[in-house]
């Protein structure tokens, strides 16, 4: 099930689900989950926001807040 959808300024479409975060480039999806990104605490994503600077922020169902910059997830605390 899709929880949230946002587009970043670089044209990527991002989708959060209860099974991970997916990025669509216009042709194919790339999935970010605990299998592909072991630094993630888990794969149950919730909300999704693109800030004024174009950075992607996502919440996990646990309330943890993640920022995705230059291909790296950073845990920023809780939302």
Backbone bond lengths (Angstrom), bond angles and torsions (degrees), N, CA, C in turn:
res aa  C-N    CA-C-N  psi(-1)  N-CA   C-N-CA  omega(-1)  CA-C   N-CA-C  phi
1 X - - - 1.448 - - 1.523 110.21 -
2 X 1.302 115.66 134.61 1.463 121.31 177.65 1.519 108.61 -80.34
3 X 1.335 115.81 131.10 1.461 121.87 179.36 1.525 110.57 -98.30
4 X 1.345 116.93 -44.09 1.464 120.92 -178.20 1.524 109.85 -150.68
5 X 1.343 115.78 154.22 1.458 122.64 177.74 1.527 108.08 -136.20
6 X 1.336 116.86 133.54 1.468 121.78 176.79 1.522 108.39 -145.55
7 X 1.337 116.03 156.23 1.451 121.27 175.10 1.520 109.11 -117.67
8 X 1.343 116.31 133.78 1.461 121.12 177.74 1.529 109.09 -91.12
9 X 1.338 117.11 159.92 1.461 120.71 -177.84 1.527 114.75 -56.92
10 X 1.332 117.93 -24.02 1.459 120.70 178.75 1.521 112.78 -78.98
11 X 1.343 117.33 2.26 1.460 122.23 174.98 1.512 115.69 96.25
12 X 1.329 117.77 -8.39 1.462 119.56 179.03 1.519 110.81 -71.11
13 X 1.320 115.53 142.57 1.456 122.44 173.37 1.521 106.71 -102.52
14 X 1.336 116.26 126.93 1.460 122.51 -177.16 1.524 109.79 -112.62
15 X 1.325 115.68 139.41 1.458 122.11 -177.46 1.520 108.91 -133.28
16 X 1.331 116.86 127.80 1.464 119.05 173.67 1.523 108.80 -100.24
17 X 1.335 114.36 143.66 1.456 121.91 177.34 1.526 107.95 -138.92
18 X 1.300 115.50 176.57 1.458 120.07 175.96 1.526 111.59 -79.28
19 X 1.343 116.00 -0.12 1.453 120.79 178.31 1.517 113.63 -117.35
20 X 1.333 117.49 3.61 1.454 120.45 178.04 1.515 112.42 146.76
21 X 1.308 114.08 -175.36 1.459 123.49 177.50 1.519 106.20 -110.18
22 X 1.329 117.48 135.51 1.459 120.50 -179.85 1.522 110.03 -124.73
23 X 1.342 115.12 142.97 1.459 121.42 177.90 1.523 108.30 -118.55
24 X 1.329 115.80 127.64 1.455 121.94 179.80 1.518 108.78 -108.27
25 X 1.330 116.71 126.38 1.460 121.51 -177.18 1.528 113.26 -101.34
26 X 1.331 116.84 8.24 1.458 121.07 -177.53 1.519 112.24 104.54
27 X 1.325 115.82 -16.82 1.467 121.29 179.22 1.516 112.91 -125.55
28 X 1.330 115.48 -42.56 1.464 118.77 -175.74 1.525 110.42 -147.30
29 X 1.325 114.10 162.84 1.458 121.64 177.70 1.518 110.20 -98.33
30 X 1.323 115.61 144.09 1.469 122.03 168.13 1.519 105.86 -117.43
31 X 1.321 116.58 130.03 1.454 121.60 -177.41 1.522 110.75 -101.54
32 X 1.328 114.90 136.11 1.454 122.55 175.14 1.527 106.57 -113.62
33 X 1.324 116.47 114.28 1.455 121.68 179.04 1.530 107.77 -148.45
34 X 1.303 117.65 -173.32 1.468 119.73 -177.16 1.532 112.76 -68.38
35 X 1.310 117.24 -19.66 1.465 120.31 176.74 1.523 110.69 -75.05
36 X 1.333 117.02 -45.87 1.460 121.12 -177.61 1.528 112.62 -86.90
37 X 1.324 116.61 -22.08 1.468 122.42 -178.80 1.525 109.48 -135.98
38 X 1.329 117.83 82.84 1.463 120.95 -175.54 1.530 114.57 -62.32
39 X 1.335 118.20 -13.27 1.463 120.21 177.06 1.532 112.19 -73.21
40 X 1.322 116.94 -13.96 1.464 119.93 177.71 1.528 109.89 -73.28
41 X 1.342 117.17 136.10 1.464 120.05 179.46 1.527 112.17 -64.33
42 X 1.308 117.53 -35.59 1.464 124.04 173.46 1.515 108.99 -167.22
43 X 1.331 117.35 179.49 1.466 122.04 -172.26 1.522 114.41 -105.88
44 X 1.301 118.60 8.49 1.469 120.64 -177.29 1.532 109.95 -91.45
45 X 1.335 114.63 92.59 1.458 121.49 -177.09 1.520 111.50 -87.32
46 X 1.319 115.44 153.86 1.464 122.07 177.71 1.511 110.41 -121.74
47 X 1.335 116.81 -109.52 1.455 122.60 -175.50 1.521 112.99 -72.36
48 X 1.337 113.95 163.22 1.448 121.55 -177.00 1.521 108.32 -148.03
49 X 1.349 116.21 131.93 1.468 121.32 -178.07 1.525 108.77 -139.03
50 X 1.323 115.82 143.25 1.460 121.61 169.96 1.527 105.53 -111.20
51 X 1.338 116.34 121.88 1.467 119.02 -176.66 1.535 111.18 -81.97
52 X 1.323 116.13 178.99 1.466 121.94 -176.88 1.518 113.01 -61.27
53 X 1.320 116.45 -25.62 1.458 121.31 177.93 1.518 113.55 -87.25
54 X 1.330 117.07 -0.18 1.462 121.82 179.14 1.509 114.73 86.97
55 X 1.343 117.09 6.00 1.463 119.81 178.75 1.522 110.67 -80.03
56 X 1.319 115.04 145.88 1.455 122.05 -179.29 1.521 110.49 -94.60
57 X 1.317 116.23 131.01 1.464 123.89 177.58 1.525 107.76 -123.93
58 X 1.312 116.37 138.79 1.466 121.08 179.22 1.521 109.76 -137.63
59 X 1.311 114.98 147.53 1.457 119.27 172.83 1.523 108.88 -106.84
60 X 1.312 113.81 150.04 1.458 120.76 172.40 1.518 107.56 -97.89
61 X 1.300 117.25 162.61 1.463 119.90 -178.61 1.523 112.85 -63.93
62 X 1.315 117.68 -15.61 1.463 121.96 176.82 1.526 112.00 -81.42
63 X 1.354 116.45 -6.55 1.458 121.22 -177.66 1.517 113.15 94.40
64 X 1.319 117.56 -1.85 1.461 120.77 178.20 1.531 110.04 -70.92
65 X 1.325 115.59 143.99 1.456 122.46 -177.90 1.520 109.39 -109.64
66 X 1.333 115.84 128.12 1.457 122.06 179.75 1.519 110.38 -117.80
67 X 1.324 116.36 144.05 1.458 121.76 171.74 1.523 107.09 -115.88
68 X 1.326 116.61 137.88 1.461 121.71 179.66 1.525 108.17 -114.69
69 X 1.330 116.80 112.10 1.462 122.26 -179.50 1.526 108.67 -135.47
70 X 1.321 116.21 130.01 1.470 122.19 177.03 1.524 112.36 51.73
71 X 1.331 116.18 40.57 1.451 121.26 176.57 1.503 116.30 78.54
72 X 1.349 117.08 10.07 1.460 120.55 -177.03 1.519 110.07 -123.96
73 X 1.331 116.22 132.91 1.459 121.97 173.88 1.520 109.59 -87.58
74 X 1.320 116.64 134.74 1.449 121.57 175.26 1.520 108.14 -124.87
75 X 1.320 116.25 125.28 1.460 121.17 176.54 1.532 108.05 -75.28
76 X 1.334 116.50 121.04 1.459 121.57 -174.04 1.537 113.07 -104.61
77 X 1.309 117.29 1.94 1.469 120.85 -178.13 1.505 109.77 119.41
78 X 1.320 115.51 -150.41 1.465 119.97 178.95 1.514 109.96 -113.86
79 X 1.303 114.77 149.77 1.473 121.10 -178.59 1.511 111.26 -83.88
